[in-house]
Amino acid sequence: MHHSLRTLLTAAALATATVAAHGPAGAASALGPACGKGDAYIPGHYSLHGVMEVGSEIVLRKDGSFEFYLAYGANDQYGKGCWTQHGKNVALIPSGKRTISGTHTPADRRFTGMLLKVDGRDLVWEIPYGGKGRYRK
């Protein structure tokens, strides 16, 4: 596993463990030291572009919390939890989880976490098994 990705996933596990130990996501004090750590321009409201037949939005908050939704045909996904950044990687870690899925796709039945890449002011989702989407503010 690439060193920076391993560090990000370790930080994600620590942040999620802190959330589980201290209370519900959404309270800044409960999110732990890794949540919300990242470039100051990262927080905001993003919409997905470039993926046919898929609608998706992400809200990344300054306190380290996030909300996610995706609609793909009759399949709807919703998630919330903690986000963190390490280098060019941004991880969305679902509440109550210690890890993120490396294979999350629009066809999944539930939100299992995501890894996004920072590209300028956008966040790029490299969808496993083909395709790429761009979340723009």
Buried (B, 14 or more C-beta within 10 A) or exposed (E): EEEEBEBBBEBBBBBBEBBBEEEEBBEEEBBBEBBBBBEEEBBBEBEBEEBEEBEBBBBBBEBBBBBBBBBBEEEEBEBBBBBBBBBEBBBBBBBEBBBBBEEBBBEBEEBBBBBBBBEEEBBBBEBEEEBEBBBBE
